[in-house]
Amino acid sequence: MALGDIGTFFLSLVTLLVPPIVKEYLKLIREEQASAHVLPKQAKPIFLSKIKAMCSYIDREIKSPGLSLRERYILYRDRAWMKLQFFAGDRASDLSLVVAQEVKVLNDNSGLVFQHTFGKTLRGDKGKSNTFVIKKCDDLSICPVQGLLDYVNFCQVSTVDMSVGYLFRIVSEKGRVLDKAVNYSVMYERLRYYLSLLGIYEGETPHSFRSGCAVTMALSGAAENVDQAMKHIGWFGRTSAEYYSRIHTLVDAGSIALRLSQVANGSENIETVFKEQADYSSLVHVFNKE
């Protein structure tokens, strides 16, 4: 028996072994949540306006005299991470695990390629990877390529070797940059710090960048369908892609609503066509002799 068949067999076996009372309990719980109008909680999207605000603040702080190397490094790192996180739409925890060896420059120097091989859903299974491209922006204040290059250049000037190892690292209290990946909780605290300082914090988390990227792609037309969003962001299941991007609601439903509003002036003609071609209730029965 093949490994896939064995897995399917055990899954079926587990399903059969679940007591009916447990199945009934889960069904009642789902019905209770639905009747209580409990909606699945989604991350609050973060958009470019707030990213620009945070990056502008960091730009000003970096130029401040008297900053220690540790403080300056954190500012460069945070700015690069936030810009890249939005335009990549990657999982925050996965982006923190990117190593320098996974980043390459496009032949025309218009952007960067990330070949992500390890993360929450990337465990070396059948060579699965997440490859995405990040292009330069005309607006340098939010350009992810420029942000990353500025960060790497600062590290080089500060004699921090960035040729190998984690791209985004933690720094010790003594100011030593360690070859240890910055984690989700660190970036969450940094994000909350910037937004709170600017008075614009509304409960966003690092996952908000992923959601904001997906919604922005849908509304801007950068992604015309779910498949394109999945390919860029790295979703392997359509359910997650549709849920977080709201692409059907924002694109499909939005287009339908727009077209529907535009036919209001010709509504009488539509009614006439319906009555002539689709309203079967007024037709005479074939066997009616009257």
C-alpha positions in Angstrom: 0.0 0.0 0.0 1.4 3.4 -1.0 2.0 6.1 1.7 -0.8 8.2 0.3 -3.2 5.3 0.5 -2.1 4.5 4.1 -2.8 8.2 5.1 -6.2 8.1 3.5 -7.0 4.8 5.2 -6.1 6.0 8.7 -8.0 9.3 8.1 -11.1 7.2 7.2 -10.6 5.0 10.2 -10.3 8.0 12.6 -13.5 9.4 11.1 -15.3 6.2 11.7 -14.1 6.0 15.3 -15.4 9.4 16.2 -18.5 8.8 18.4 -21.8 10.0 16.9 -22.3 12.1 20.1 -19.2 14.1 19.3 -20.2 14.7 15.7 -23.6 15.9 16.9 -22.0 18.1 19.5 -19.8 19.8 16.9 -22.8 20.2 14.6 -24.8 22.0 17.4 -21.8 24.2 18.2 -21.6 25.3 14.5 -25.3 26.0 14.4 -25.2 27.9 17.6 -22.4 30.2 16.3 -24.2 30.7 13.1 -27.5 31.6 14.8 -25.6 34.0 17.1 -24.2 35.7 14.0 -20.6 34.9 15.1 -18.4 35.8 12.1 -14.8 34.3 11.7 -12.3 36.8 12.9 -10.1 38.3 10.2 -6.9 40.3 10.6 -7.5 44.0 10.3 -5.8 45.0 7.0 -3.0 47.5 7.1 -2.7 49.7 4.0 -0.1 51.9 2.4 -1.2 55.1 4.2 -0.2 53.7 7.6 3.0 52.1 6.2 4.0 55.5 4.7 3.3 57.2 8.1 5.5 54.7 10.0 8.3 54.8 7.4 8.2 58.7 7.4 8.6 58.6 11.2 11.6 56.1 10.9 13.2 58.3 8.2 13.2 61.2 10.6 14.4 59.2 13.5 17.3 57.7 11.5 18.7 61.2 10.9 18.6 62.1 14.6 22.0 62.7 16.1 23.0 60.7 19.1 21.4 57.4 18.1 23.4 54.3 19.1 24.2 51.7 16.4 21.7 49.4 18.0 18.9 51.9 17.8 19.8 52.8 14.2 20.0 49.1 13.2 16.5 48.4 14.6 15.1 51.3 12.6 16.6 50.2 9.3 15.5 46.6 10.0 12.0 47.5 10.9 11.5 49.8 7.9 12.8 47.2 5.5 10.7 44.5 7.1 7.5 46.4 6.9 7.9 47.5 3.3 8.8 44.0 2.2 6.1 42.4 4.3 3.4 44.4 2.6 4.5 44.0 -1.0 5.3 40.3 -0.5 2.2 39.4 1.5 4.2 36.6 3.0 3.5 35.1 6.4 5.1 37.4 9.0 6.8 34.4 10.7 8.0 33.1 7.3 9.5 36.4 6.2 11.5 36.5 9.4 13.0 33.1 8.4 14.3 34.3 5.0 18.0 33.9 4.6 20.2 36.0 2.4 21.0 33.1 0.1 17.3 33.0 -1.0 17.4 36.6 -2.4 18.5 37.3 -5.9 18.5 40.3 -8.2 16.5 40.3 -11.5 18.7 40.4 -14.7 17.3 43.9 -15.6 17.9 45.1 -12.0 14.2 46.0 -11.7 13.6 44.1 -8.5 14.4 41.0 -6.4 13.4 37.4 -6.4 12.8 35.5 -3.2 12.9 31.7 -3.2 11.5 30.9 0.1 12.0 27.2 1.1 11.1 27.0 4.8 8.2 28.2 6.9 4.9 27.3 8.4 3.7 25.4 5.3 7.2 24.8 3.8 8.9 21.9 5.4 10.8 20.5 2.4 7.8 18.4 1.4 8.2 17.3 -2.2 10.4 20.3 -3.0 7.6 22.8 -2.2 8.7 26.4 -2.1 7.3 29.9 -2.3 8.9 32.1 -5.0 7.8 35.7 -5.4 9.1 38.8 -7.1 9.4 42.3 -5.6 9.7 45.2 -8.0 11.0 48.7 -7.4 8.5 51.5 -6.8 8.7 55.0 -8.1 7.8 56.2 -4.6 10.9 55.5 -2.7 9.2 56.2 0.7 7.5 52.8 0.4 9.7 51.0 -2.1 10.5 47.5 -0.7 13.6 47.1 -2.8 15.1 50.4 -1.8 14.2 49.7 1.9 16.0 46.4 1.8 19.1 47.8 0.0 19.3 50.6 2.5 19.2 48.1 5.3 21.8 45.8 3.8 24.1 48.8 3.0 23.8 50.0 6.6 24.8 46.5 7.8 27.8 46.4 5.6 29.0 49.8 6.7 28.5 48.6 10.3 30.6 45.5 9.5 27.7 43.1 9.9 28.1 40.3 7.4 24.8 39.9 5.5 26.1 37.6 2.7 24.7 34.5 4.5 22.3 33.8 7.4 19.0 35.3 8.4 18.0 38.5 6.6 16.2 40.0 9.5 18.0 39.5 12.9 17.7 40.4 16.5 20.2 42.6 18.3 21.5 42.2 21.8 21.3 44.8 24.5 25.0 45.5 24.0 24.3 46.3 20.3 25.6 43.1 18.8 23.6 41.8 15.8 23.1 38.1 16.3 22.6 35.5 13.5 19.2 34.7 15.0 15.9 35.4 13.2 13.7 38.1 14.5 10.4 36.4 15.5 6.7 37.3 15.2 6.3 38.6 18.7 9.2 41.1 18.3 7.8 42.5 15.0 4.3 42.6 16.6 5.6 44.8 19.4 7.5 47.0 17.0 4.5 47.5 14.8 2.3 48.3 17.8 4.9 50.7 19.1 5.0 52.7 15.8 1.3 52.8 15.3 0.6 53.7 18.9 3.2 56.5 18.9 1.6 58.0 15.8 -1.9 57.6 17.3 -3.2 55.4 14.5 -3.2 51.9 16.2 -6.4 50.0 15.6 -5.4 46.5 16.6 -3.2 45.6 13.7 -0.8 42.7 13.9 2.0 41.6 11.5 -0.6 39.4 9.8 -2.4 42.6 8.8 0.3 43.2 6.2 -0.7 39.9 4.5 -4.4 40.8 4.5 -3.7 44.4 3.4 -1.6 43.2 0.5 -4.3 40.7 -0.6 -7.1 43.3 -0.4 -5.0 45.9 -2.2 -4.3 43.5 -5.1 -8.0 42.8 -5.4 -9.1 46.4 -5.4 -6.3 47.8 -7.5 -6.7 45.1 -10.2 -3.1 43.9 -9.6 -4.7 40.5 -9.1 -7.6 39.7 -11.4 -8.5 36.4 -9.8 -7.8 34.2 -6.8 -5.2 32.1 -8.7 -3.0 35.2 -9.2 -3.2 36.2 -5.6 -2.4 32.7 -4.5 0.7 32.6 -6.7 2.1 35.9 -5.4 1.3 35.5 -1.7 2.1 31.8 -1.6 -1.3 30.3 -0.6 -1.6 26.6 -1.5 -5.3 26.4 -0.8 -8.1 28.4 -2.5 -10.1 28.6 0.7 -7.5 30.6 2.6 -6.9 32.8 -0.5 -10.6 33.6 -0.9 -11.1 34.1 2.8 -8.3 36.6 3.5 -8.3 38.4 0.2 -12.1 38.9 0.0 -11.4 38.9 -3.7 -14.8 37.5 -4.7 -16.5 40.2 -2.6 -14.2 43.0 -3.7 -13.8 42.2 -7.4 -16.6 40.0 -8.6 -19.4 41.4 -6.4 -18.0 44.9 -6.9 -18.1 44.5 -10.7 -21.6 43.1 -10.6 -22.8 45.9 -8.3 -21.4 48.5 -10.7 -22.9 46.9 -13.8 -26.2 46.5 -12.0 -26.3 50.2 -11.1 -25.6 51.1 -14.7 -28.6 49.3 -16.1 -31.1 51.2 -14.0 -32.1 53.4 -16.9 -32.9 50.4 -19.1 -34.9 48.5 -16.5 -38.1 48.7 -18.4 -36.6 46.9 -21.4 -35.3 44.2 -19.1 -38.7 43.6 -17.7 -40.2 43.4 -21.2 -37.6 40.9 -22.3 -38.3 38.8 -19.2 -42.0 38.7 -19.8 -41.6 37.8 -23.5 -38.9 35.2 -23.1 -38.8 33.8 -19.6 -42.1 34.4 -17.8 -43.7 31.0 -18.4 -46.5 31.5 -15.9 -48.6 33.4 -18.4 -48.4 30.8 -21.1 -51.4 28.7 -22.1 -51.3 25.0 -21.3 -51.0 23.0 -24.4 -53.9 20.7 -23.5 -56.2 23.5 -22.4 -59.2 23.6 -24.7 -60.7 26.8 -23.4 
